[in-house]
Amino acid sequence: MRTNYVLLFVVAGLSILYGLAILWYVPTQPALGMHSLLTSRVDGRGIEIVDVHRHGNLRARPRWPEIGDRLVQVGPVRIRSFHDLATAHQVLRQLEVDSGGLVEFGQDPSEDAKYSSRFLVEYPDHNRLVRVWLIRPGETVATDTWIPLQPQERSGVFLSLVWFILQTLVVLAGILACWYRPFDESAQLFLLTASLALVAFMGGNHWWVISGNILLMIPFVVAGLFLPATLLYFAAVYPVPKRMVIQRPMTFQLAVFGPAALGAAAFSCLVVISRVLAQSWGQGLFAEAIRRLLSQAAAQTLPALQILVYTYMCGTLAYFVATVMMLGNGLSQARGPVEKNQVRTIFGAALFCIVPLAYSTWLAFTSPAYFAFGGARIPVFLASLSFMLAYGVGIIRYKLMLIDQVFSRNVWYYLASAAIAILFSAIISVGSVNALHGNLSLFGQAIPIIYVLMVSVLVLIWGRDTIQRLLDRRFFREKYRLDKALQRMNKVVSNVFETEAVAESLLNSCCDVLRAEHALLYVRKGSGTQFRLLASHGQTDAPLQLTFTDDAITLMLNDGFLQRVPSIDSPAQQLLRVAHAQVFYGMELDGHLTGVVAIGTKPNGSAFTAEDVAFVTAMGRMTAIAMHCARVHEEVGRLRDDLQVKVEQVSDQNRQIHLLQAELSALSRPTPALEESSANEISFDRGEIKGNSPAIMRVLDTVRKVAQTESTVLVRGESGTGKELLARALHQNSPRRDGPLVTVHCAALSPTLLESELFGHVKGAFTDAREDKIGRFAMANGGTLFLDEIGDISPDVQIKLLRVLQERSFEPVGSTRSQTVDVRLITATHQNLERLISTNQFREDLFYRLNVISIPLPPLRERPEDLLELSLHFLRQASAKAGKNIRRINEATLDLLTQHAWPGNIRELQNVIERAVVLAESDEIEVHDLPAEIRSRRNVVALQPSPTKLLLAQQALRVTTPVSEGDDERKALLQALENCSFNKAEAARSLGMPRSTFFSKLKKHGLN
């Protein structure tokens, strides 16, 4: 969709919102009942009153203002120009009355001294009086009087309401025209004209009321100035573009819209500037002086505004005359009688508009006060409405030919729905207004009335929804039937993958929607002519199998339906009688007849309509696809079960192979000659680091590359991941392997002890320093120093450590003599050093010195492939330490170890295995030997000790508890499945056989 097309709809929508804003703002704005024109002398003596409207119920005290009086002050606002009067209206809208401003009936505030300092008072019936100061003609001193605040004139508000309703219909007609003809420029221009006319009339009808609100005033100014230009441009391109538009389009657009744009910019700037200058500047003498000066400056804009107003009126008249001339010229350019009738209608409306517009212009120059304050409302209303309705009717009736399409059943439905909504909205609105203006108390209690209103609104909403549902069912009966059936089928297809369930849903839908007595579904056997009964709904004695002729199958493939005809006797009609069916529907998929739906008679023997046929066709096609998907799903499920059996077999075999390889590796004892040969062939020593997972192999590959260098290494990883073992591997594979490897756990020592431990101290350096002590740096000279938990050292030690790394020298505690060392430093930490740097707990320069090469150690949960090897390694260690001969871990225990997250990593695994070895009472680790936090992860109930044992050194096959062959075996399998709620894996465990064997036996006996 084009951008200008979207903007056009946005403008139309905003124009309707503007009209609603005016209809809310104007009735809620109190009126003073007196008006003044834009022109005014700025001499400090107020503004001249040119129009006065008196309130019928209240009188002014002591007198009403008269035409010719000069208004000096309204409430707290001093009046020096028309802008101050607009500001006073806004102030009165927001001014509140406290308890001191309440006046009893019959009391005169002008005679009571306690109201002499107030600007606003209120009677018990909520009528308000505002205090104003006036200068009568011939006098120099201002006198005050109390005048009632009046509601806006009902005639003006009612006229705006009528205009808004009618013009909104015209705007909607323009939107409809643009929607069906998006590339019709004249339709778009009409929609723009109608939108601008809506804003211009709504704002112009109450311009003195909204003059104090910039947000309402600016759209009115822009719409009013662009409306004549848009109307002229519409006449220039309708019904066909004029020669000047075709030859010089940009020049013509600039000539038409340029003055309007300049006028709108000038008018808007003057309005904004004057409103800003006329605003309140607070209280006090200084603020009043500033306000007086700025108010005088704002008043200087009034002559310019008056000139712009008269220029606009003259320009509007000239634009409209040119528009009428172009529309008259368009009569000769119309193409065909339909378009000519539309042009003639619009041209006639334009001629009619000349009279009221000429009268309005004459009134503006001869009686400006009467014209400015509503004297030309009716003429302008008739002129604008006649032109807009002429085009609105013409564009629907003559040009677009949409009357039959627009007022279709859908449109009547929406109109009826809108009427219901408007009716109930009006009822609620009237009730709310009456409640606001009435007394909400009932014997002093408002709660009962609130309950009554709540129940009333709920009842109205329920009534509206009920009528709406009846309306929906009246206009869209077949939609509700089809929607109900489709929802049922969608639920079945989405959640059930069984052909019987899909068939049942189809037959239920046919009986419910078509009101058939019964329905049956026959599916084809292979590619033959026999169809077997798959499902049925309703009582019938139909046969379990039907045999169709080739002609009947071909006929159902071509036509889809076979309907029962009593007067015809054919094989197909005989089958219909045998099945007690009125129609046969053939379900076709990929050019083959896969099934037949047989539907019984309808109530009272009525015939099947075209809607019934369309419904059964839609449901049948959906069912055919759903049944095909169900069959595919069943086949996929069978293949998945077979694949699962094979995967289980491969998994069991792989686990047995790994266990045997690990055990054989542990039992093998290579000869010294073989060890020497292996050392020569493999130069890299991984030390006590176990595992062959990709994660640990990447770490070892990094160690192999880094070990030969002298670079400082930072080992990072969680606690228990083997950081010290990695440091030993780095040292053993480095050129310093013959030197010492000194380890210091920094977190275990206080800052003072750590400094002494690292750098040593001399005798007398501190209390208890009775002799010299060599530090760890000196001890590691020519070798490697490993500092574990480097993130826990104090800032003082960090400084000294940084110096050692930079200068390779240090002073022992209490000594002034520097010592030089040759040490390779390896550090480790489980903390986030970057976070410690951000909190000033770790030096950034030291971090960059230590982090030359960073080696992250993966946690155990990221290397599950190594769990088996590590478990067996710790099992051998713990067995030797405890003096036990435990060399097995049963399968259930290994499953639990695999499922555990191991937050303590390898150290936790070592402790768990050691604990299990201590508690074990047999030659293998069992489930009850594990800690409670690991046993709680079991997702099976009360695992019995498996009779199947893994013989790690002697056997690779598990011995299963035999199950007898034949019927006894089948019964045993069924009993196991029933006991385990048909959980195959749990049933296999209960029988003590591998899952692969269990699945094979299920398949053998047809139980899968």
Secondary structure, 3 states (H helix, E strand, C coil): CCHHHHHHHHHHHHHHHHHHHHHHHCCCCCECCEECCCCCCCCCCCEECCEECCCCCCCCECCCCCCCCEEEEECCEECCCHHHHHHHHHHHHHCCCCHHHECCCCCCHHHCHHHCCCCEEECCCCCEEEEEEEECCCCCCCEEEEEECECCCHHHHHHHHHHHHHHHHHHHHHHHHHHHCCCCHHHHHHHHHHHHHHHHHHHHCCHHHHCCCHHHHHHHHHHHHHHHHHHHHHHHHCCCCCHHHHHCHHHHHHHHHHHHHHHHHHHHHHHHHHHHHCCCCCCCHHHHHHHHHHHHHHHCHHHHHHHHHHHHHHHHHHHHHHHHHHHHHHHCCCCCHHHHHHHHHHHHHHHHHHHHHHHHHHHHHHCHHHHHHHHCHHHHHHHHHHHHHHHHHHHHHHHCCCHHHHCCHHHHHHHHHHHHHHHHHHHHHHHHHHHHHCCCCECCECHHHHHHHHHHHHHHHHHHHHHHHHHHHHHCHHHHHHHHHHHHHHHHHHHCCCHHHHHHHHHHHHHHHHCCCCEEEEEECCCCCEEEEEEEECCCCCCCEEECCHHHHHHHHHHCEEECCCCCCCHHHHHHHHCCCCEEEEEEECCEEEEEEEECCCHHHCCCCHHHHHHHHHHHHHHHHHHHHHHHHHHHHHHHHHHHHHHHHHHHHHHHHHHHHHHHHHHCCCCHHHHHHHHHHCCCCCCCCCCCCHHHHHHHHHHHHHCCCCCCEEEECCCCCCHHHHHHHHHHCCCCCCCCEEEEEHHHCCHHHHHHHHHEECCCCCCCCCCCEECHHHHCCCCEEEEECHHHCCHHHHHHHHHHHHHCEECCECCCCCEECCCEEEEEECCCHHHHHHCCCCCHHHHHHHCCEEEECCCHHHCHHHHHHHHHHHHHHHHHHHCCCCCEECHHHHHHHHHCCCCCHHHHHHHHHHHHHHHCCCCEECHHHCCHHHHCCCCCCCCCCCCCCCCCCCCCCCCCCCCCCCHHHHHHHHHHHHHCCCCHHHHHHHHCCCHHHHHHHHHHCCCC
